[in-house]
Amino acid sequence: MNSLRIGCVKYLNARPLIEGWEGNVVLDHPSALCAQLARGDLDVALVSSFEFLRNPIYRIVDRVAIASNGPVYSVVVAYRGKFADVKEIALDPAAQTSGNLLRCLLGQLNLTPRVTSSPSDESARLIIGDQAIRFRAEHGADYQFWDLGEQWKKLLRLPFVYALWLIRPEVENSKAVADRLRALRDDNLRNIDSIIAREAEFSPEFCRRYYGEHLRFSFGDEEQRGLSRFAELCRKHELLPNADLVLDLV
């Protein structure tokens, strides 16, 4: 299994799901990993949940995800003034799931800022992952932050699933792979202080709060309902074609 071609997002939020994996791991941004997995350059990858909704050929590792059940802290729109007055929001090009989550939330709330990949100096900004954490630390006094996890929870009363372990359909030992990933997650969460102690950039206090209050690493019934509602809203807002959502869990 050490020859398995595995990829993982290179953000702080993924450490409890990949730390200690024996074998090579490709660390990259979500959009790059999605492309590599779709091409067959990777066998397994922790990638955006929207990638599965867009291309549901994969098996999903059951009971493991990166999710939130309220404010997630690291998926935010940074803006000035009143959010209702925002005219334009610039997307992070790596943010496939978060960009579509933003579009769904704006549509449900009847907010109409232009969502663009070509920002102006006046644009609000969607920021995700470690970049969002750094931005909040450096510019927190100059901006307000619209937390997409918090807005989803207010609107749907469900967790939101940002990332899943996806396994390509031709991988023959998918159950063994999934079992190993679940065991790794469980072991890392039991020893989360060791992971925090090895973190060089972010403070132990922040990491404990981030892992303990903002993130959850499960993909149970609630998270599956949250993913299903996300798929429904993506279809409603014409971000996905009409099709039933079928989860191939392993």
Secondary structure, DSSP 8 states (H G I E B T S, - for coil): -TT--EEEE-SGGGHHHHTT-SS-EEEE-HHHHHHHHHHTS-SEEEEEHHHHHHSTTSEEEEEEEEEESS--SSEEEEESS-GGG--EEE--TT-HHHHHHHHHHHHHTT---EEESS--TT-EEEEEHHHHHHHHHHHTTT-EEEEHHHHHHHHHSS-EEEEEEEE-TT-TTHHHHHHHHHHHHHHHHHTHHHHHHT-SSS-HHHHHHIIIII-B---SHHHHHHHHHHHHHHHHTTSS-S------B-
